[in-house]
Amino acid sequence: MSEDPHPSTHPPLPPTTEDDRVSWLRLLRSHRVGPATFLRLLGEHGSADSALAALPEVARAAGVKDYTPCPEAVAMGELRAAKAAGAQMICMGEPGYPADLQQIPDAPPLLWAIGDPDILKRPMIALVGARNASSLGLRMARALAADLAAEGLVVVSGLARGIDTAAHTATRETGTVAIMAGGVDVMYPAENARLAEDIAKTGLRLSEQPMGMAPQARHFPRRNRIISGISKAVVVVEAAAKSGSLITARMALDQGREVLAVPGHPFDARAAGCNMLIRDGALLVRRAADVTEALPAAPRPAAAQAEMPLAPTAPALPAPPAAPPRDSRSLHDTALLHSRILDRLGPSPLAEDQLIRDLAVPANAVTPVLTDLELDGRIRRQPGGLLSRV
């Protein structure tokens, strides 16, 4: 049973009863049945029940012997897990299914959602980028996300570390959509568990994977097609020359979405992918207005009346606890701080006080580490209290 890359463009009739939903779930969770095969089988046999009955013979014709569809007990177990997690099933063809996502060739037949599904009725913009983002990249992501939200747009991202986290954090109060690579009830990465819980209160967590599924490497490209497919446009803030963000950008182009990118320093590997996209025709982004001007003219929800500054000031951080004496820091702690500092610095100079604020670490703990890195030739001090990575 091979996947047909061009299934019928007509959306299937959605399930109308609980039994129908069980059948949809069984068909989709059956071995070697992906979104395209699911839609083809539904089109050929008229219903999920009929497709399930025909599936063993279809498999036999494809050279697969002793084929058994997904057992009903497995589907019922997933439904129970969804109910326990507060997840809602959204099936293709239902009014709540995202209209833009339904237009892509390999749209997921069903989605699990935790949070406010009404947010899917609003226009969405994807904001993606590097996991090991620089301080400048994180600040840009926060500012762009906040300003786009003020324009009435919903920011979509993948809940990963770095740029994704910054985009979700800046918009969790106004509503954001997190597309997850694993089950919608599986918090990944673990450090974003609190953020994921907050997103479910005002926005939405969304996944096509079975409940309880731990994310695997092969799931992320599949997740990325939903990020781009659900959005009007994809904005790449920072990305290496070979990265998941560029995969998302390529998928967006294949889906007919607008692709935009934030330029970066030519010597910073984290900006190489964005610079390549701009070279190849992606629109250059300096501020949120560059994104909104690139969107097709369409009515959007009214933005907040109060004007927001272009780069809103980050909320004041709580006073950090007193730092331990320098010699009490373990080698592991010091190495971790080295890594965090180098991750946030690039060829473009950054003010030392801004770096310390981004790290949320006491200045008297950061300063000696900066000196160590400078003596090692890893960073360079420049006039005006600026730092850059060598």
Stockholm file with secondary structure:
# STOCKHOLM 1.0

chainA/1-390         MSEDPHPSTHPPLPPTTEDDRVSWLRLLRSHRVGPATFLRLLGEHGSADSALAALPEVARAAGVKDYTPCPEAVAMGELRAAKAAGAQMICMGEPGYPADLQQIPDAPPLLWAIGDPDILKRPMIALVGARNASSLGLRMARALAADLAAEGLVVVSGLARGIDTAAHTATRETGTVAIMAGGVDVMYPAENARLAEDIAKTGLRLSEQPMGMAPQARHFPRRNRIISGISKAVVVVEAAAKSGSLITARMALDQGREVLAVPGHPFDARAAGCNMLIRDGALLVRRAADVTEALPAAPRPAAAQAEMPLAPTAPALPAPPAAPPRDSRSLHDTALLHSRILDRLGPSPLAEDQLIRDLAVPANAVTPVLTDLELDGRIRRQPGGLLSRV
#=GR chainA/1-390 SS CCCCSSCCSSCCCCCCSHHHHHHHHHHHHSTTCCHHHHHHHHHHHSSHHHHHHHHHHHHHHTTCCSCCCCCHHHHHHHHHHHHHHTCEEEETTSTTSCHHHHTSTTCCSEEEEEECGGGGGSCEEEEECCTTCCHHHHHHHHHHHHHHHHTTCEEEECCCTTHHHHHHHHHTTTCEEEECSSCTTSCSSGGGHHHHHHHHHHSEEEESSCTTCCCCTTHHHHHHHHHHHTSSEEEECSCCSSSHHHHHHHHHHHTTCEEEECCCCTTCGGGHHHHHHHHTTCEECSSHHHHHHHSCSCCCCCCCSSCCCSSCCCCCCCCCCCCCCGGGSCHHHHHHHHHHHHHHCCSSCEEHHHHHHHHTSCHHHHHHHHHHHHHTTSEEEETTTEEEEC
#=GC SS_cons         CCCCSSCCSSCCCCCCSHHHHHHHHHHHHSTTCCHHHHHHHHHHHSSHHHHHHHHHHHHHHTTCCSCCCCCHHHHHHHHHHHHHHTCEEEETTSTTSCHHHHTSTTCCSEEEEEECGGGGGSCEEEEECCTTCCHHHHHHHHHHHHHHHHTTCEEEECCCTTHHHHHHHHHTTTCEEEECSSCTTSCSSGGGHHHHHHHHHHSEEEESSCTTCCCCTTHHHHHHHHHHHTSSEEEECSCCSSSHHHHHHHHHHHTTCEEEECCCCTTCGGGHHHHHHHHTTCEECSSHHHHHHHSCSCCCCCCCSSCCCSSCCCCCCCCCCCCCCGGGSCHHHHHHHHHHHHHHCCSSCEEHHHHHHHHTSCHHHHHHHHHHHHHTTSEEEETTTEEEEC
//
